[in-house]
């Protein structure tokens, strides 16, 4: 593709993104907006004016209402984030795909962004999540297969996902304890902890506002941008809200605690599925500069040129620590064009 032919790539990115946003908003409307609209202001009034912390039924209604609002808010912010970056990158459509296939990329420094174990974990999570999402929705609508069979597959896939979470959490807990025991800084060792800082909120707000006005200067990103940080920690939230109720319901049934756990499990599933469709896939893979796919999750490497442009603080940290490999590191094969 020629350097100036950004329009076809952008058009394809726009169509693909629009499809994902439409699917995501269909879920949001059916499972959240419609529920809020049917209850109207009476739903809020009923829950807030009749607070009964000892009633499982009250908690079920409160959690359902709170989740519906959360789902809509996350969908709005996610759509803003995705469309904002779509507009900002329009004239650079295909930029990194062309660069990856160029001879210039062969002489660039390819930085390790994801280790082999991290890529295995990503694939593990991807497969189990898709199986859980498909079987869960299919069981809800009673399609594709008999409901008992779908539920059985759903539970086994959830258990497999839980095993991954335990391994992941155990690994980082042990590493963190060793770092602290050695007098090291967790903030320096784990860049994902940046989410627990004012800088994260500042970066997120500026990124949103930048899509509305070119006068807003974006904060330079470290190894992870605000969406990536939010998504990483969102997995912890999601697994807890999905997994713990899921385990209890697998043992005692969905009606336990008058359906409180079922509401938590199901509403969080809708939040997760809609977010993955609308934000993760659209922003990570369908954004114009990398469309139709960012191959980093496959080979785990990113060229230094891209690191400097998209994650300048990380590039500075790598240079300062002496972690950059020498020039001419062989680029990953079969990245596409």
Secondary structure, 3 states (H helix, E strand, C coil): CCCCCHHHHHHHHHHHHHHHHHHHHHHHHHHHHHHHHHHHHHHHHHHHHCCCCCCHHHHHHHHHHHHHHHHHHHHHHHHHHHHHHHHHCHHHCCHHHHHHCCHHHHCCCEEECCCHHHHHHHHHHHHHHHHHHHHHHHHHHCCCCCHHHHHHHHHHHHHHHHHHHHHHHHHHHHHHHHHHHCCCCHHHHCHHHHHHCHHHHHHHHHHHHHCCCCCCCCCCCCCCCHHHHHHHHHHHHHHHHHHHHHHHHHHHCCCHHHHHHHHHHHHHHHHHHHHHHHHHHHHHCCCCCCCCCCCHHHHCEEEHHHHHHHCHHHHHHHHHHCCCCCCCCCCCCCCCC
